[in-house]
Amino acid sequence: MKRVKIQQVLPLLLLIVACQPTKDDTAETESKVRPNIILILADDMGYSDLGCFGSEISTPAFDKLASNGMRMTSFYNAARCCPSRAALLTGKYPHLAGVGSMTQDFGIPGYRGFIREDAPTIAEVLAPAGYNTYHVGKWHVGDEVENWPKSKGFQKDFTFVNGATSYYNLWPYRKGSDSLQMTYNGERFRPEDEDFYMTDAFSDYAVKFIEEDDEKPFFMYLAYTAPHWPLHALPEDIAKYKGTYQMGWDSLRVQRFERMKELGIIDQGTTLSGRSEDLPAWSELPDDEKEVWDTRMSLYAAVIDRMDQGIGKVVKALEAKGELDNTLIVFVSDNGGSPERMRNVSYPTDGEMGSERSFPWYGAHWANVSNTPFRYYKGWIQEGGIASPFIAHWPATIPKGSMNTTYLGHIMDLLPTSLEIAGVTYPEKVNGNPIPSATGKSLLSVLSGEDVSGHEALFWEHEGVRAMRKGDWKLVANQYEIDENGWNRKIEWQLFNVKEDPSELKNLIEDNQSRADQMIVEYEEWAQATGVISPQAFFDMKAEWKRQRNEAPAPKF
């Protein structure tokens, strides 16, 4: 065997060694190619309120993300603000995160009103794995400082802590309300710019964090207050829409319905639900009332329009850094359009609607349009309350212009999706203590274009309303049913086939009692395992909480 002299191979060996990355170099190289993640959440926006989901509202930024990415048409939220946010952040049913209701602490595990320690957020999992983590926008999953984003894994934040406020300032909207709070990197922030407008501020800080980002990948949770009341909108945005809504809610629902069928958002055979029985026909209104309602919906459209403009800024910031193709952007809404009408505000209302000294809402009248083609609203468990428009954009992985109409997804799926694409494992323990597993499922396969089915079953409970979906069947028990006499308390189970009847117009429980009974058993098993309490137990608990604060007790069934 011929021997090779060390002098002959040494230069080659040294070159090979020099070209091998060190451990730190490898980590840096991997961190650069891992994708950025931006999760965008709208507040109280209905299923049909984006152009790419059938709306007349101008949303070119969202529409472009959809045309270059994927829309999903069977994606769900958790029925209301706080539970949806807790589910998004923790990858769990909201009760497992401690936020089965709102931010009141009822003293039992599923209803603490803040994210529990045994439910780590996406930021808490990604930050130790080398991600920069940013929160921008509304929080509403813990009012106390120890539950703010800074304590939940976010390294930078520009945060509105509470649930709703003026878009221009932090004036409390009810007498006796706590002072509303914003934070910038954990420190109290007070708007001082006379041109401050909350939606623009959120968009601008999102851009700021992107521009300042170093070579690490980043995770950003961008949660707008738009289009939650009060509908404060800028004059130039309102002007685009004033007069558009003189057609009225009845005609607009039909217009959106037909457009949704054209786009493939809903099947051709879908039936449009009727106008809610307690609402007047547009044709019955006098002209002066039509003028007021046209203004209200113009404000709502303008608020969404301004949010879309902000998303355009975020996309441009990513493009400028060459990061757009390597960034997963996901957009969803936290619940359906809201029927809320705030009558007891102490906020000044002597200004023009949409201005700082006004407190407008658009009511069930237009929320019924936002949730086309479905029945009901935010807080209900019908599709009008829990169906979210879903857009995902990631050119490196998602087929351009794709649409998935079959995958059964949920807002809690965004944590496992984020962890899988980042190559990060969900922890088994926090501070040495075992924690429950995430209940969401990664969406990576469906985003990649694979034919997968999603969750076998999904469950809901929020302040006494309950539901379960299994395959094409959906079991529902509301707090209220609506007829011409208004909202009537009713909690009996109903059963719908949402593939054949997505508008939930035909209650099939009498002809399918055995199926319903089996689903009720499964629901009760889930409720027990998840820390969900019965409707009456919840109302009793809330009544006692109110009594302790000298408020009127909640009504009983």
ChimeraX attribute file (.defattr): number of C-alpha atoms within 10 A of each C-alpha:
attribute: neighborCount
match mode: 1-to-1
recipient: residues
	/A:1	3
	/A:2	4
	/A:3	5
	/A:4	8
	/A:5	8
	/A:6	9
	/A:7	8
	/A:8	9
	/A:9	11
	/A:10	11
	/A:11	11
	/A:12	11
	/A:13	12
	/A:14	10
	/A:15	11
	/A:16	10
	/A:17	11
	/A:18	10
	/A:19	9
	/A:20	10
	/A:21	12
	/A:22	11
	/A:23	9
	/A:24	9
	/A:25	11
	/A:26	12
	/A:27	12
	/A:28	15
	/A:29	14
	/A:30	13
	/A:31	19
	/A:32	16
	/A:33	13
	/A:34	18
	/A:35	24
	/A:36	26
	/A:37	24
	/A:38	23
	/A:39	21
	/A:40	19
	/A:41	24
	/A:42	24
	/A:43	24
	/A:44	26
	/A:45	28
	/A:46	32
	/A:47	29
	/A:48	30
	/A:49	26
	/A:50	23
	/A:51	19
	/A:52	25
	/A:53	27
	/A:54	24
	/A:55	23
	/A:56	18
	/A:57	21
	/A:58	21
	/A:59	22
	/A:60	17
	/A:61	19
	/A:62	22
	/A:63	17
	/A:64	14
	/A:65	25
	/A:66	25
	/A:67	18
	/A:68	18
	/A:69	24
	/A:70	25
	/A:71	26
	/A:72	23
	/A:73	23
	/A:74	20
	/A:75	24
	/A:76	26
	/A:77	28
	/A:78	31
	/A:79	28
	/A:80	27
	/A:81	24
	/A:82	26
	/A:83	31
	/A:84	27
	/A:85	26
	/A:86	32
	/A:87	32
	/A:88	28
	/A:89	26
	/A:90	30
	/A:91	31
	/A:92	31
	/A:93	29
	/A:94	31
	/A:95	28
	/A:96	27
	/A:97	31
	/A:98	30
	/A:99	29
	/A:100	31
	/A:101	25
	/A:102	22
	/A:103	22
	/A:104	16
	/A:105	18
	/A:106	17
	/A:107	11
	/A:108	14
	/A:109	18
	/A:110	24
	/A:111	26
	/A:112	22
	/A:113	28
	/A:114	27
	/A:115	30
	/A:116	22
	/A:117	15
	/A:118	19
	/A:119	26
	/A:120	23
	/A:121	24
	/A:122	25
	/A:123	28
	/A:124	20
	/A:125	22
	/A:126	24
	/A:127	17
	/A:128	11
	/A:129	15
	/A:130	18
	/A:131	24
	/A:132	23
	/A:133	25
	/A:134	27
	/A:135	29
	/A:136	27
	/A:137	28
	/A:138	25
	/A:139	27
	/A:140	23
	/A:141	30
	/A:142	24
	/A:143	18
	/A:144	11
	/A:145	13
	/A:146	11
	/A:147	19
	/A:148	23
	/A:149	28
	/A:150	21
	/A:151	12
	/A:152	20
	/A:153	21
	/A:154	25
	/A:155	18
	/A:156	18
	/A:157	26
	/A:158	26
	/A:159	29
	/A:160	26
	/A:161	22
	/A:162	20
	/A:163	19
	/A:164	19
	/A:165	22
	/A:166	24
	/A:167	26
	/A:168	20
	/A:169	17
	/A:170	18
	/A:171	18
	/A:172	18
	/A:173	21
	/A:174	12
	/A:175	10
	/A:176	8
	/A:177	10
	/A:178	11
	/A:179	10
	/A:180	19
	/A:181	18
	/A:182	21
	/A:183	20
	/A:184	17
	/A:185	17
	/A:186	18
	/A:187	13
	/A:188	11
	/A:189	14
	/A:190	13
	/A:191	14
	/A:192	9
	/A:193	9
	/A:194	8
	/A:195	9
	/A:196	13
	/A:197	18
	/A:198	23
	/A:199	24
	/A:200	19
	/A:201	18
	/A:202	24
	/A:203	24
	/A:204	17
	/A:205	21
	/A:206	26
	/A:207	20
	/A:208	13
	/A:209	21
	/A:210	19
	/A:211	14
	/A:212	8
	/A:213	15
	/A:214	11
	/A:215	13
	/A:216	18
	/A:217	23
	/A:218	25
	/A:219	26
	/A:220	25
	/A:221	25
	/A:222	26
	/A:223	26
	/A:224	25
	/A:225	27
	/A:226	28
	/A:227	27
	/A:228	25
	/A:229	24
	/A:230	26
	/A:231	28
	/A:232	29
	/A:233	28
	/A:234	17
	/A:235	12
	/A:236	10
	/A:237	17
	/A:238	23
	/A:239	14
	/A:240	16
	/A:241	21
	/A:242	18
	/A:243	15
	/A:244	16
	/A:245	19
	/A:246	19
	/A:247	13
	/A:248	20
	/A:249	24
	/A:250	18
	/A:251	14
	/A:252	20
	/A:253	24
	/A:254	15
	/A:255	16
	/A:256	23
	/A:257	26
	/A:258	16
	/A:259	20
	/A:260	22
	/A:261	16
	/A:262	13
	/A:263	13
	/A:264	15
	/A:265	22
	/A:266	21
	/A:267	15
	/A:268	12
	/A:269	10
	/A:270	15
	/A:271	17
	/A:272	19
	/A:273	19
	/A:274	15
	/A:275	21
	/A:276	17
	/A:277	13
	/A:278	14
	/A:279	14
	/A:280	14
	/A:281	14
	/A:282	18
	/A:283	12
	/A:284	9
	/A:285	13
	/A:286	9
	/A:287	12
	/A:288	9
	/A:289	12
	/A:290	19
	/A:291	15
	/A:292	13
	/A:293	23
	/A:294	22
	/A:295	24
	/A:296	23
	/A:297	28
	/A:298	26
	/A:299	30
	/A:300	28
	/A:301	26
	/A:302	29
	/A:303	25
	/A:304	25
	/A:305	25
	/A:306	23
	/A:307	24
	/A:308	22
	/A:309	18
	/A:310	21
	/A:311	24
	/A:312	18
	/A:313	18
	/A:314	23
	/A:315	17
	/A:316	15
	/A:317	19
	/A:318	18
	/A:319	12
	/A:320	11
	/A:321	11
	/A:322	11
	/A:323	17
	/A:324	21
	/A:325	16
	/A:326	20
	/A:327	22
	/A:328	23
	/A:329	20
	/A:330	22
	/A:331	21
	/A:332	23
	/A:333	29
	/A:334	30
	/A:335	35
	/A:336	36
	/A:337	33
	/A:338	31
	/A:339	19
	/A:340	15
	/A:341	13
	/A:342	14
	/A:343	8
	/A:344	9
	/A:345	12
	/A:346	14
	/A:347	17
	/A:348	12
	/A:349	14
	/A:350	11
	/A:351	11
	/A:352	11
	/A:353	20
	/A:354	25
	/A:355	20
	/A:356	23
	/A:357	16
	/A:358	18
	/A:359	25
	/A:360	23
	/A:361	26
	/A:362	24
	/A:363	18
	/A:364	21
	/A:365	22
	/A:366	25
	/A:367	26
	/A:368	28
	/A:369	29
	/A:370	28
	/A:371	29
	/A:372	30
	/A:373	27
	/A:374	28
	/A:375	25
	/A:376	29
	/A:377	28
	/A:378	28
	/A:379	23
	/A:380	28
	/A:381	31
	/A:382	27
	/A:383	27
	/A:384	31
	/A:385	28
	/A:386	30
	/A:387	29
	/A:388	31
	/A:389	27
	/A:390	23
	/A:391	25
	/A:392	24
	/A:393	29
	/A:394	24
	/A:395	16
	/A:396	14
	/A:397	16
	/A:398	20
	/A:399	17
	/A:400	17
	/A:401	14
	/A:402	18
	/A:403	21
	/A:404	20
	/A:405	15
	/A:406	15
	/A:407	17
	/A:408	22
	/A:409	27
	/A:410	28
	/A:411	27
	/A:412	27
	/A:413	27
	/A:414	25
	/A:415	27
	/A:416	25
	/A:417	20
	/A:418	26
	/A:419	18
	/A:420	16
	/A:421	16
	/A:422	21
	/A:423	13
	/A:424	15
	/A:425	12
	/A:426	17
	/A:427	14
	/A:428	13
	/A:429	14
	/A:430	12
	/A:431	8
	/A:432	7
	/A:433	9
	/A:434	11
	/A:435	15
	/A:436	13
	/A:437	15
	/A:438	22
	/A:439	16
	/A:440	24
	/A:441	20
	/A:442	21
	/A:443	21
	/A:444	18
	/A:445	14
	/A:446	18
	/A:447	24
	/A:448	15
	/A:449	16
	/A:450	10
	/A:451	12
	/A:452	13
	/A:453	12
	/A:454	22
	/A:455	16
	/A:456	10
	/A:457	17
	/A:458	20
	/A:459	19
	/A:460	25
	/A:461	27
	/A:462	26
	/A:463	22
	/A:464	20
	/A:465	21
	/A:466	23
	/A:467	23
	/A:468	22
	/A:469	22
	/A:470	15
	/A:471	16
	/A:472	14
	/A:473	20
	/A:474	24
	/A:475	28
	/A:476	24
	/A:477	21
	/A:478	22
	/A:479	20
	/A:480	16
	/A:481	14
	/A:482	16
	/A:483	12
	/A:484	10
	/A:485	8
	/A:486	13
	/A:487	13
	/A:488	11
	/A:489	14
	/A:490	14
	/A:491	17
	/A:492	10
	/A:493	16
	/A:494	19
	/A:495	25
	/A:496	24
	/A:497	21
	/A:498	18
	/A:499	15
	/A:500	15
	/A:501	18
	/A:502	24
	/A:503	23
	/A:504	24
	/A:505	16
	/A:506	14
	/A:507	16
	/A:508	16
	/A:509	17
	/A:510	10
	/A:511	10
	/A:512	12
	/A:513	13
	/A:514	11
	/A:515	13
	/A:516	21
	/A:517	14
	/A:518	10
	/A:519	21
	/A:520	17
	/A:521	11
	/A:522	14
	/A:523	22
	/A:524	14
	/A:525	12
	/A:526	16
	/A:527	18
	/A:528	11
	/A:529	10
	/A:530	18
	/A:531	16
	/A:532	26
	/A:533	22
	/A:534	16
	/A:535	19
	/A:536	13
	/A:537	13
	/A:538	19
	/A:539	19
	/A:540	16
	/A:541	18
	/A:542	20
	/A:543	18
	/A:544	17
	/A:545	17
	/A:546	14
	/A:547	13
	/A:548	11
	/A:549	10
	/A:550	9
	/A:551	11
	/A:552	11
	/A:553	17
	/A:554	16
	/A:555	10
	/A:556	10
	/A:557	10
